[in-house]
Amino acid sequence: MPFAEIFTNLMQVLLVTGLAFVIICGLTSVLRFQQMASRASAVSSDDEGGNAAFQIQVAERLGTAHRGAATFSMLAVGIHDFSTFRDQLGDETLAELRQSVAETIRKGIREVDSLLRIADDRFGMLAAANREVAREIAQRIVVQFSDLSFCMSDEQKVRIAVHVAIVVSPDSGTRVTELMDTLETTMEQSAAQGENAVVIAGGDEAVSAPAPVPTAEDPLAAIPSDQRKLVDPVTGVLREDYLGGVLQKRMAQKRRDEQPVSIVCLQIDHLDRYRDHYGEEGVGVILGHFGAFLQRSVRESDLLGRVGEEQILIIMGCPPLHAQVASQRLIHAMRDEVILVGGDTLNLTLSGGVSGFPTHGGVAKKLLEYALQALEVAKANGRNQSRLFDRDQDLPQAARPTVDTF
């Protein structure tokens, strides 16, 4: 048999063998992780096997040969000064306390984040989040406990506090053992710092992130006293009766200089529902926080003004497409804001509409109408989003607002 034929047959055998090996490895890996996921999902947050299930979920997040590892965060939430509760409570009451803690933690996390009890005094959570997002989640969890108290067996109420440790992969490792060891070390540091401490493992050191205390913001705090007559006392932004003149002047200046300018109209979603539940005083707190949030989130060159009862307008010196990107960032950031109203902590969403010069024309009143129309389209299409005005878009019946600002 010629050497070339022998070589060809040998290569075919090697190729078939190699493909078979790869397929077998892939199937084995998939079956293994399906079994691991099944075992993990079968363990509840009050199961003694919660720590083992937590490690299984960590291993699954780390990935295998057929699925590369992605950034994720491990959080451990500890019940502060747990030994005091353990000494005073029976097993049944202690279980009720843990259940209350678990329910409170769930209020501060996302539905996609897993939660397991991994020890007597702590819960473990996994989140597809980087350091900054994980810190925000941890701070929301701490805020949830700001008003939580637990009724002891003798009907005495005691306050419950927590401390949180955060470990991020791959920054802190890509193996289950080293990640769990780092989480344990960071948890000890968090407990040592005291209640409400949030500590993030970062290389050879842990960085403390103080938890925010939700308070009613003063929307006029950044406004000089001699200028407060120009601003709305509820939101701290420019009053509507001054807004029309300011917008017309800004538009005239931009047209003269042949520079772009955009109008962004933002509105809190379902504000009427909050009004029904918390009344006008509660809505005032919400709008005040909304105004203060925008004042610290936009550029100094951007102008803010109130339109109607519920909308706040932003005049931006950029093309409409860029303004829409900026409004989407604001909408995303607002979802992470924590607002305290009537003893409840709220996370709100926004909808927005954008128009601007020269894309949609140069008449200020028309551009404001277009932005409001785009806002209505965003609300009609699910809210929690920003829409750029489009002359060909299908407008809902409510999307033809009248403008009284001018």
Summary of the structure (lengths in Angstrom):
residues: 406
radius of gyration: 27.7
end to end distance: 94.9
largest distance: 101.2
contacts: 1284
relative contact order: 0.08
helix: 47%
strand: 20%
